[in-house]
């Protein structure tokens, strides 16, 4: 991520195919920061390898993100694992955010357990279930489930939020995508970027409720009303966006917690999944650049597909979802884990300790001088 950003094609570049690996490989999270080692334990990396020439034994790979929603299940974008991608020039201005080319009978490996790709563990999968009504020409129902070869017992899955998504909801996107249009391939350490949902739909303040779409999201996705339907729309704040390689990764919000005072913050707040990175586009005729002006990022809203998820996995709503009210604050990030027995001092405490050491040393020297 540059923060999460990638160059997407639109308008003048509408003829660039979604399977154009050279172009797609040049983009990630734009305008973001590296994540902490234990900030998002549910984040997984999905690597798909396809054969490009069986006789020569050549292949290509691309990466996507995903979220662990149960010990044996990952949710991601359908276009990350399906070969039914658009070849229609009329729809090619929309660009997905994968990092690579079209999968054809892909071999899929899921990596997990770290924010650093070199430290991740990997496993195969049992099966992939793409939403039966997935239309990747229009990026509709862009959701898929991956059943892992075995359960991951030592990581906490993320719960899907079924709460109302209010207008201008603070969110965070996380992924391994490219960070600038000049880069290739995924980043080594996952990155995160602060985003905001569009100002469409309900407001916590009833007097400010918006009765219709006003952000321009419906210019890209006809029929869009607000962020409580099948997709969530995040207008691009210049320099901050998701990009190629971020597809399938999580869009996160925090739930409200009880106040714990000014020092301890809120108690009981947790990060929840409200979106799956899908595609980006612009409302203009110019080429879309991840993080560029006039852009919009769209994220599949998993709450809308809870029926598909529970029917496919056999999991209950209580297992995978929560209707806790979303916080109006940016999602919380757990503090870095410190080795046992090591006390980390705030910067402002270092100076008093420095002077104590000097005083102690002076007393020792004075004693021996006697």
N, C-alpha and C positions, 0 to 999 in steps of 0.2 A: 504494500500500500504506500502511496505517497501521502496520502491518507488513503483511503480506499479508492484508488482510481485506476481506470483503464481507458484507452481510447476506444470509443464505440463509433460505429459508422452510421451515418444518416444523411439524408439529403443528397449532396453531391457525391457521397460515397455509398449510395444505396446499392450499388452493384457489387459491393464487396461481400463475398459469401460468409456465412457464419462459421463455416468450416475452414476459413482461411487461417491456418495455424500461424503463419508468419506475422499477420497483423494481430491476431488474438494474443499471441505470446508477448506482445509489447505492452501489456497493460495489467496493474493491481490496486490495494486500498490507497487512496490518495489523501494526503493531508493528515495522516494519523500518526500514532506512536506505537512502539513495540509494547506488547502486553507483558504483564508480570508472569512469572513461571507458573503460578497457581491461580491466576485470575479467572480462567475459563476452562475448567477441567472437562467440560462436556464437548469442547470443540474437537472435531476430528478432521483429518485430511484424507480425501478420497482421491486415489490415483487410478486412473483408467488407462489401460494400454490396449491399443488396437493394432492389428496386423495391417500394414500398408502394402506389402508385397510378399505373399506367402512363399513364392519360389525363391526369393532372395533372402527371406528371413528377416525383413526389415519391419519396424514397428514405430509408432509414435505414441506419446503419452500426454495426458493433460491432467490438471489437478482441479479439484473443487473442494469446498468446505462442506461440513455437515454438523449436525448436533445430535449428541447422544440423548435420547428421550426415555430410554429404559436400558437396563444392562445389556440387552441383546438387540436393540433397535436404534437405527440412525435415521433421521429425516434429512432430506436434501432436496435439491431442485430436480425435476424430471429431466431437464435438458442435460444434466450431468451424466445420466446413465441410460438415456434413450437415443436410438439412432434415427428416430422420426423427427428430424430437424428440417427446418424450412429450406426450400430451394427456390422459393418464389421471389423474383426480384421486387415484387410489390411490397413484400414485407421485410426486406432486408435492411431497412433503415433501423429497425429494432435490433439491438445487439445484446446477446447474452454475455455473461461474465465468466465463462469458463476460460481455462488456460490451455488451449489445444484444439484438436480437430474432432470431427464427428466420430462417435464411437460406433463400431460395427462388430457386433458380438464381442463386446469388450471384456477384458480381464480386469477385475476391480479388487483393489487392496485398500483396506481402511487402516489408517495409522492414528494413534491416540496416546494420551498419557503425558504430553509435554507441549509447551509452546515453541519448542525448538525441533525442527524436523530431524536433526541428527540424533536426538534423544528419544524419539517416539518408538513405541512398539507397534508392530503391524500384524494384521491377521486377514485371512480371506473372508469371504462372505458365503452365506447359504443361499440367499435369493434376493432379487430386486423386484419390487412391485411399484410400477409406475401408475399414477392415477389413470383410471380407464378412460376418462374424458380429456386427458392431456392433449392440448392443441398447441404444438410448439411453433406453428406458423404465426400464431397470435400470442404466444406465451400465456395461454389460459390453462388453469389447473396445473401449474408448473410445480408439481410436488411428487416426490417418490420416497419410498421407504426401503431401507436396506436391513435385512436380517443378518446379523453377524454369525460367523461360524461358531463362535462360543460367546458366552456372556462376559462382559467386563464388570468385575465385581468391586473393584477398588476406586471407582470414579463416580461422583455424584451426577446423575443425569439432570438436565434442565427441564423444568415444567413449562408446558405451553400455557400462555395466558389466554383465558376466555373472557377477560374483563373488557369493558368499553375502552376503546382507544380514542381519547379526546384529541381535539385539534392541537397542533403544535406540541405534540408529545416528545419530550427528550428521549432519544434512543442512542444506542451504540451498535455499530456494525463491526464484526470481527472476521478476519480472514487471512489467507496466505497469498493474496493476489499481488500483482505488480504494483510498484509505487510511483512509476512515472512512465510516460509514453515511450521513453527511450530504453526502458528495461526489457529484459526477456525472462520468462519463467517466473516461478513463484519465489517469494521471499523465504529466507531461512527461519526467521522467527515471526510468529503471527503478530498482526498489527490490529489496532482498533482505531475507530474514528467516531467522534460525536456528530450525530445528525439530528434532524428535527422532522417529524411528520408534517404533512401539509396542514394548512389552516382550514381544512374542510371538516364539516360534521359537528358533532356535539361539543359543548364546552362545559367544564365544571361550573362555570358561572352561567346560569341559565339565561341571564339577560344578554349574554354575548353569543348565544347559540346561532350557528350559521345554518341557514335553511337550504343551502345549495352549494355546489362546488364553486370555489373562487380562485383556486391556486393555479389552474391551468393543467392539472393532472388529467382532466377529462379530454384535453386536446390530444393527448398521447394515447389514452385508453378510453375510448368512447363508452359512456355508461357509468364511468366512475362518479360516485357520489361522495363517499367518505372512506375512512380507513377501517371500517367495520364490515367490509364485504370480503371479497376473495383476495384483494391485494392491498398493500400499504404503499403509499406514495410519499417519497421524501424529495422535495425540490432541492437541487444541488446548491449548497452554500459554496461559493467559488473557492476552490482549493480543497474541498472535502467531499469525498464520494467513495463508492465502491467501484471495483474495476475487474478486468479479466483475471481469473484465478480465484475470485471471491465468491463466485456462484455457489449456491447451496449453503453458504455459511449463515450464521445466525445474526438476526437483528434483535437486540436485547433492550428491555425496559426493566425498571425496578418496581416492586410493589411497595405500597405504603407500609410503614412500620410505626409502632408506638414511639413517642418521643422519649429519648433517654437522657435528655438534658443537653446543654450546649457542648459538653465535653465528649459525651459518648454517642451523640447523634441518635438515629432511629434504631429501634430494636425490633427484630423480626422481619425486616425488609430483606427481600431476596431478588436476584435477577431472574427474569422469566423470558421465554422465547415468544416474540410477537411477529417475527418475520423471517423469511428465507430469501437470501439474495437471488434475484431472478434476472432482470434486464434493465437497461438504461436507454434513454432516448432524449431527443431535444424537440422543442416545439417549433424550431426554425428549420431553414433549408440548408444550414451549414453542417459540416461534419461535427458529430458529437465527440467531445474529448472528455474523458473522465475528469470530474472536478471542474469542468468548464461552465461558463455562464449559460443560462437557459436550459440546463439539463434537469432531468428527473430520473430518480432511481426508483424502481418498483420491486417490491418484496412480497412473495406469496405469504398470505396470512394463514398460518396453520390452524388457528382457532376455527376458521371457516370450514376446515376439512377434518374436524375431529371425528366425524362419523366414519370417514374413510380410514382414518388412522386406527380407531378402536376396532372396527370390523376386520381390518387386515392383521393387526397384531394380536388381537384377543385381550388386550389390556383394557382396564377400566378407566373411566374419566378421572376417578380419584387417584389412579396410579400416575397419570401423565399430565394432568391439567390442574389449573387453579384459577378461581375467579376473583382473587384478591385485587382490590383497587390499585391501579397503577399510580405510582408516585409522579409528581410534577417535577421532580429533581432528576438530574442525570443518573444513569445506572451506577450502582456502587461497585467498586472493585476491591476485592479482598487485599489486605496488605501483604507484602512479600513475606515469605516464610523465613524466619531467622533460625539458625542452628541452635539446638538446645544448649542452654547455659550461657549463651552470648547475649549481652544486653546492648541494645542499640540506643545511643543517646541522641536526642534532637540536637541540631547544630547549636541552638542557643545555650545548651548546657555544657558544651565543650570548653568554653572559655573559663568558667569558674573552676572546672577541674584542672585546667592548665595552670592556673595561678596557685591552686592548692599544691600541685606537684612542685612548683618553684619554691614555695614557702617551706615545704617539707625538706627539699634538697638543701636550702639555706640553713635550716636548723641542724641538719646532719653535719654540714661543713663547719658550722660554728662550734659544734660539740667537739669535733676532732682538732680544731685549732687550739682549743683549751689544753 
